[in-house]
Amino acid sequence: MAFTETENNPLSSLEQWEDDLLIRYPEPEHKAKEEYRNYDNPARDTVREFYRLNHTYQTYDFVQQKRAEFLKFDKKEIPVWGAMEFLNTLVDDSDPDIELDQLQHLLQTAEAIRADGHPDWFVLTGFLHDMGKVLCLFGEPQWAVVGDTFPVGCAHSDRIVYPEFFESNPDSKDERYNTKYGVYKPNCGLRNVTMSWGHDEYLYHITKDHLPEPALYMIRYHSFYAQHRENAYDHLMDDHDREMFKWVNKFNPYDLYSKSPVTPVVSELKPYYEDLIAKYLPATIRL
């Protein structure tokens, strides 16, 4: 299906999605939501349009098509640090709070995790967690790269942001996919559930053979706000998922609230992170 440029890129930058998260889930203690990015249009029409597209086109079949296309990993073979520099070519001029590029933002997240004394694989997860956004650099529409993630193949929860837009999703009219369990069994475990397509799922498949399981849950489900904030899909989760989601919940505050006016010095931090990458990941990865 061909999309217009506006349909491919309804947001001024990927970070507009994260801005909206901060409004929906403000930091509980340190910063009132109105202190975050203050755009001229509080209705955030572009964010609504982003979710309209996301909820309309993220069907079960669409996800299968994207998995078939991108999980061949035939786009690039590159060192991990090189992949992060490639990600850094995603330029964001829209952030009125702080002027950090993608790499500096990820270093800031990782350094906040390191400062709190978490295991080194947790630090590495903070550094890597948005690397899957390179999908945008392969021409993917924004709504197939970022956005709240959710299961496909079963009924859409009304606790997903802008649930009214699912009315235009063909799966909502398809008897195979529009019941509570759809193609799944009760409490089948998220390992048996297909999630909407985006940077989380993509990076999970890149790293799944290399990182500890808690790290993989953090990567795969950090945008699954309908569950880790709204508990909307308990009926699909098993006890192992619930145990692993304790790690997702530990990671989430660093993902949303770790920004600081202190700019990480990439040249100073690079040796530490290159050593950390070498400990857990191969010399090159395929994108």
Protein Blocks (a to p, Z undefined) as FASTA:
>chain_A
ZZdfklmmmpfbfklmmmmmmmmmgcfklocfklmccdfblnommlmmmmmmmmmmmcfk
lmmmmmmmmmnopmbgcdfklmmmmmmmpccfkbmkbccdfklmmmmmmmmmmmnopafk
lmmmmmmmmmmmmmmmnopafklmgccdddehiacdfkbghkllmmmpmklmpmklmgmn
lmacehkbjklpccdddfklmmmmmmmmmbcfklmmmmmmmmmmmlmmnopmmmmpcfkl
mmmmmmmmmmmmmmmmmgcfbdcdfklmmmmmmmmmmmmmcfbdcZZ
